[in-house]
Amino acid sequence: MRERLFSELPEKVIRYLFEPAIENEMERSFQNMMDVNKAHLSMLMSEGIVSETAGHTIMQALIEIQAAGVEQLKIGHHLEDLYFNIEQGLIDRVGIEVAGQLSIGRSRDDFDAVVIRMNSRDGLQKVCKLVLKLRAILIERVDDYCDLDLNGYIHMQSLEPVTLGNYFSATLHALERDFTRIQKALQQSNVSPLGLGGMAGTAFSINRDKVARLLGFTDTMKNSLDGIASCDYILESLSAMNIFMSHINRLSYDLYMLSREEYGIVEFGDADTVTDGMMHKKKSLITAEHIKAKSSHVLAAVVSATHIPYGHYRGLAGESTKYFWGALNEVEAAVELLLEAMQTMEFKEPEMLERASDHFSIVTELTDLLVGEARISIRRAHQLIGHLINHIFQHQMSFKQLDAELIEQLSIQMFGKRISVPQEKIENALRSVTKVEAKKVQSGSVSREVKNQLERLKHKLLQDEIWMTQQVQKNHWSKDKLKNNLRQTP
């Protein structure tokens, strides 16, 4: 590729650009590159562009190179990338006249573009499977904890009781949307640009659709400039993963905080926690701390994935996608760590019930009671509850000491009239279970509604699992088709 240049590449250019790029491609791209080579050659032979004799010679050499593995490939970093190293390995086996025919009807630009899309497809499929696995585990938890009371927090202070089942259901609804976004990003990735050359296509009568099918793509790119330059599917994938990681971050942070001594309502097994040499009583969920940090890495990858000009350039092939591959790894690590922690997660039901019943989370139910029973405006009810809380603080009382007489006394002081509420209804309102079950609104936290949500969540999970199974089957089909096509190639 440096035929018209008289100078050798500087050692620092090779060290900082080409060496790391080739090493990463060896790990990530070798198998897909070889499949692209074989599919493209198969098409060239079936279309009569490459002769049967030359085609079989090239194919046999490609099969040998792939079977030997990338470790056996003689790497020359001065050749700039893995594409040319594979080409050189082919030349060493069959000679330049025969090997050169493999490049008919394509360029390095559309070759790189199709390999990046295949790598992206592989990574996103793995993420999709992990999201499905996480959803399945959480659905089991909703079943287990459908009726268990949990304090709901706003501004880091308890607001009102919900159920743990409702909390996990909320997370599941978010993860369901995450799957849909990643699914669409995967579909956008699964379109082939191969055969579009550098930017204007090729004069050879190639069959792009045939190669796309052999490689498992659902379609071909419909514009040559767009096919080579498009990078938006990377941004779409990163954006979907970034939103997903924000939900993972929230879930892991909540579990982390609820496991702290100040809350003490969830505990994780010793295998998922660490202690401190100076603080032996400390037990921290280390995985949650790492998950929180990993979400920021995915956000950083979104910022780095930019591509402006039409046409291929080194930034698109290397720099713009560099952190995308790391983001895929970070998402995988975060989900696997979270799944590991959830295997040993146990909730302390007595402590949860006590906290849900003995905090300010019950005052909103008292407000509703005043509005419903005493027929006062919600604004006056808020005023009365505010003074009631101040009175409890000033006299160092417990909410359990609150009674109808105190409400009457304060209402006279504030409004000049007695507001009466039956004592048994006050006691009923102070029970968290009663408060949760009173919220019978559709999609609310009452156990019946959570169970309804669970049935819909299970149904959607099943649909998504079927879709994922079909994608895996299509992958196997395309690989089998490629193998069979190689045997049948004239």
Secondary structure, DSSP 4 states (H G I P E B T S, - for coil): --TT--SPPPHHHIIIIIHHHHHHHHHHTHHHHHHHHHHHHHHHHHTTSS-HHHHHHHHHHHHHHHHH-GGGS---GGG-SHHHHHHHHHHHHH-HHHHGGGGTT--HHHHHHHHHHHHHHHHHHHHHHHHHHHHHHHHHHHHHTTT-EEEEEETTEEEEEEEHHHHHHHHHHHHHHHHHHHHHHHHHH-EE-TT-TTTT--SS---HHHHHHHTT-SEE-S-HHHHHH--HHHHHHHHHHHHHHHHHHHHHHHHHHHTSTTT--EE--GGGEE--SS-TT--EEHHHHHHHHHHHHHHHHHHH----SSS--HIIIIITTHHHHHHHHHHHHHHHHHHHHHHS-EE-HHHHHHHHHSSGGGHHHHHHHHHHHH---HHHHHHHHHHHHHHHHHTT--GGG--HHHHHHHHHHHHSS-----HHHHHHHTSHHHHHHH--STTSSSHHHHHHHHHHHHHHHHHHHHHHHHHHHHHHHHHHHHHHHHHH--
